[in-house]
Amino acid sequence: MDHVLTLLIVIPIAGIVPLILFFRDARAVKQVAVVTTFIELVVSLVALAQFHVGEAGFQLVESAAWLPSFGIRYELGVDGISILLIPMTTLLTFISVLYSSGGAIKERVGEFMAAGDGLAQRLRIELTDPAWCEDGGLDAVRVE
């Protein structure tokens, strides 16, 4: 599967759209949240399966010119630690959404599921996708 890391970023964002559309229908919101997090879990396991243990450096690298006139590129890749954090995060997100949809959350279900989806996406980006500069330091945005 190509662009598996980009899919891991896009799936939760795409899952927010039906959450907004069915915001007042608690049953539909729960179903959308469970399906979205399950799809993301499966894609994260595909990424884990594509990772080659023992190879140094970033893997599953995606690179594209984003704003070439400014020298800004879209680059994404994972290393040995990050590849383990991604399925862990998606599994915990799926379990929490599944548990919550079973009746643990009774009020403001739409807000809870949307916030959980957004929070999980933010944690995944913050924990697993830092950009490293050539000098070895951590940089929020890498411009070449």
ABEGO torsion letter per residue (X at the ends): XBGAAAAAAAAAAAAAAAAAAAAABAAAAAAAAAAAAAAAAAAAAAAAAABBBGBBEBBGBBBBBABAAAGBBBBBBBBAAAAAAAAAAAAAAAAAAAAAAAGABABGAAAAAAAAAAAAAAAAAAAAABBBBAAGBBBABBBX
